[in-house]
Amino acid sequence: MREDTDKQILALREVASKQLDKLKTEWSLKIKELTSTTASELSSLQQIGADAGQK
């Protein structure tokens, strides 16, 4: 029974590890997307501010 439990624990750890790897990849992609969008928005705000200061 103990060996069976150990095998089940190992199997669950493998599944959890795969799920965590997938979530880590998705999180990384979303963070890159967010920082890219934020940089773009801040750049346009900077230009708006410069234009407002000139006019």
TIRO-2110 file (N, C-alpha, C; in Angstrom, 1 decimal):
// TIRO-2110
0.8, -1.2, 0.0, N, 1, A
0.0, 0.0, 0.0, CA, 1, A
0.9, 1.3, 0.0, C, 1, A
2.0, 1.2, 0.8, N, 2, A
2.8, 2.4, 0.8, CA, 2, A
3.5, 2.7, -0.6, C, 2, A
3.9, 1.6, -1.2, N, 3, A
4.5, 1.8, -2.6, CA, 3, A
3.5, 2.4, -3.5, C, 3, A
2.3, 1.9, -3.4, N, 4, A
1.2, 2.5, -4.3, CA, 4, A
1.0, 4.0, -4.0, C, 4, A
1.0, 4.3, -2.8, N, 5, A
0.8, 5.7, -2.4, CA, 5, A
2.0, 6.5, -2.9, C, 5, A
3.2, 6.0, -2.7, N, 6, A
4.4, 6.7, -3.2, CA, 6, A
4.3, 7.0, -4.7, C, 6, A
3.9, 6.0, -5.5, N, 7, A
3.7, 6.1, -6.9, CA, 7, A
2.7, 7.1, -7.3, C, 7, A
1.6, 7.1, -6.5, N, 8, A
0.5, 8.1, -6.8, CA, 8, A
1.1, 9.6, -6.5, C, 8, A
1.8, 9.7, -5.4, N, 9, A
2.4, 11.0, -5.1, CA, 9, A
3.3, 11.5, -6.2, C, 9, A
4.2, 10.6, -6.7, N, 10, A
5.1, 10.9, -7.8, CA, 10, A
4.3, 11.3, -9.0, C, 10, A
3.3, 10.6, -9.3, N, 11, A
2.5, 10.9, -10.5, CA, 11, A
1.8, 12.3, -10.3, C, 11, A
1.3, 12.6, -9.2, N, 12, A
0.7, 13.9, -8.9, CA, 12, A
1.7, 15.0, -9.0, C, 12, A
2.9, 14.7, -8.5, N, 13, A
4.0, 15.8, -8.6, CA, 13, A
4.3, 16.1, -10.1, C, 13, A
4.4, 15.0, -10.9, N, 14, A
4.7, 15.2, -12.3, CA, 14, A
3.6, 16.0, -13.0, C, 14, A
2.4, 15.7, -12.7, N, 15, A
1.3, 16.5, -13.3, CA, 15, A
1.3, 17.9, -12.8, C, 15, A
1.5, 18.1, -11.5, N, 16, A
1.6, 19.5, -11.0, CA, 16, A
2.8, 20.3, -11.6, C, 16, A
3.9, 19.6, -11.8, N, 17, A
5.1, 20.3, -12.4, CA, 17, A
4.8, 20.7, -13.8, C, 17, A
4.1, 19.8, -14.6, N, 18, A
3.8, 20.2, -16.0, CA, 18, A
2.8, 21.3, -16.0, C, 18, A
1.8, 21.3, -15.1, N, 19, A
0.9, 22.4, -15.1, CA, 19, A
1.5, 23.7, -14.7, C, 19, A
2.5, 23.6, -13.7, N, 20, A
3.2, 24.9, -13.3, CA, 20, A
4.0, 25.4, -14.4, C, 20, A
4.7, 24.5, -15.2, N, 21, A
5.5, 24.9, -16.3, CA, 21, A
4.6, 25.7, -17.3, C, 21, A
3.5, 25.1, -17.6, N, 22, A
2.5, 25.7, -18.6, CA, 22, A
2.1, 27.1, -18.1, C, 22, A
1.7, 27.2, -16.8, N, 23, A
1.3, 28.5, -16.3, CA, 23, A
2.4, 29.5, -16.3, C, 23, A
3.6, 29.0, -16.0, N, 24, A
4.8, 29.9, -16.0, CA, 24, A
5.0, 30.5, -17.4, C, 24, A
4.9, 29.6, -18.4, N, 25, A
5.0, 30.1, -19.8, CA, 25, A
4.0, 31.1, -20.2, C, 25, A
2.7, 30.8, -19.8, N, 26, A
1.6, 31.7, -20.1, CA, 26, A
1.8, 33.0, -19.4, C, 26, A
2.2, 33.0, -18.1, N, 27, A
2.4, 34.2, -17.3, CA, 27, A
3.5, 35.0, -18.0, C, 27, A
4.6, 34.4, -18.4, N, 28, A
5.7, 35.1, -19.0, CA, 28, A
5.2, 35.8, -20.3, C, 28, A
4.4, 35.1, -21.1, N, 29, A
3.9, 35.7, -22.3, CA, 29, A
3.0, 36.9, -22.0, C, 29, A
2.2, 36.8, -21.1, N, 30, A
1.2, 37.9, -20.7, CA, 30, A
2.0, 39.1, -20.2, C, 30, A
3.0, 38.8, -19.4, N, 31, A
3.8, 39.9, -18.8, CA, 31, A
4.5, 40.7, -19.9, C, 31, A
5.1, 40.0, -20.9, N, 32, A
5.7, 40.6, -22.0, CA, 32, A
4.7, 41.4, -22.8, C, 32, A
3.5, 40.9, -23.0, N, 33, A
2.5, 41.6, -23.7, CA, 33, A
2.1, 42.9, -23.0, C, 33, A
1.9, 42.7, -21.7, N, 34, A
1.5, 43.9, -20.9, CA, 34, A
2.6, 45.0, -20.9, C, 34, A
3.9, 44.6, -20.7, N, 35, A
4.9, 45.6, -20.7, CA, 35, A
5.0, 46.3, -22.1, C, 35, A
4.8, 45.5, -23.1, N, 36, A
4.9, 46.1, -24.5, CA, 36, A
3.8, 47.1, -24.7, C, 36, A
2.6, 46.7, -24.3, N, 37, A
1.4, 47.6, -24.4, CA, 37, A
1.6, 48.9, -23.5, C, 37, A
2.1, 48.7, -22.3, N, 38, A
2.3, 49.8, -21.4, CA, 38, A
3.4, 50.8, -22.0, C, 38, A
4.4, 50.2, -22.5, N, 39, A
5.5, 51.1, -23.1, CA, 39, A
4.9, 51.9, -24.3, C, 39, A
4.1, 51.2, -25.1, N, 40, A
3.5, 51.9, -26.2, CA, 40, A
2.5, 53.0, -25.8, C, 40, A
1.7, 52.8, -24.7, N, 41, A
0.8, 53.8, -24.2, CA, 41, A
1.6, 54.9, -23.6, C, 41, A
2.6, 54.6, -22.8, N, 42, A
3.4, 55.7, -22.2, CA, 42, A
4.1, 56.6, -23.3, C, 42, A
4.5, 55.9, -24.4, N, 43, A
5.2, 56.7, -25.4, CA, 43, A
4.2, 57.6, -26.1, C, 43, A
3.0, 57.2, -26.3, N, 44, A
2.0, 58.1, -26.9, CA, 44, A
1.6, 59.2, -25.9, C, 44, A
1.5, 58.9, -24.6, N, 45, A
1.2, 60.0, -23.7, CA, 45, A
2.4, 61.0, -23.6, C, 45, A
3.6, 60.5, -23.8, N, 46, A
4.7, 61.4, -23.8, CA, 46, A
4.6, 62.4, -25.0, C, 46, A
4.2, 61.8, -26.1, N, 47, A
4.1, 62.6, -27.3, CA, 47, A
2.9, 63.6, -27.2, C, 47, A
1.8, 63.2, -26.6, N, 48, A
0.7, 64.1, -26.3, CA, 48, A
1.1, 65.3, -25.4, C, 48, A
1.9, 65.0, -24.4, N, 49, A
2.4, 66.0, -23.5, CA, 49, A
3.3, 67.0, -24.2, C, 49, A
4.2, 66.4, -25.1, N, 50, A
5.1, 67.3, -25.8, CA, 50, A
4.3, 68.2, -26.8, C, 50, A
3.3, 67.6, -27.4, N, 51, A
2.5, 68.4, -28.4, CA, 51, A
1.7, 69.5, -27.6, C, 51, A
1.2, 69.2, -26.5, N, 52, A
0.4, 70.1, -25.7, CA, 52, A
1.3, 71.3, -25.2, C, 52, A
2.6, 71.0, -24.9, N, 53, A
3.5, 72.0, -24.4, CA, 53, A
3.9, 72.9, -25.5, C, 53, A
3.9, 72.5, -26.8, N, 54, A
4.3, 73.3, -27.9, CA, 54, A
3.1, 74.2, -28.4, C, 54, A
1.9, 73.8, -28.1, N, 55, A
0.8, 74.5, -28.7, CA, 55, A
0.1, 75.4, -27.7, C, 55, A
END
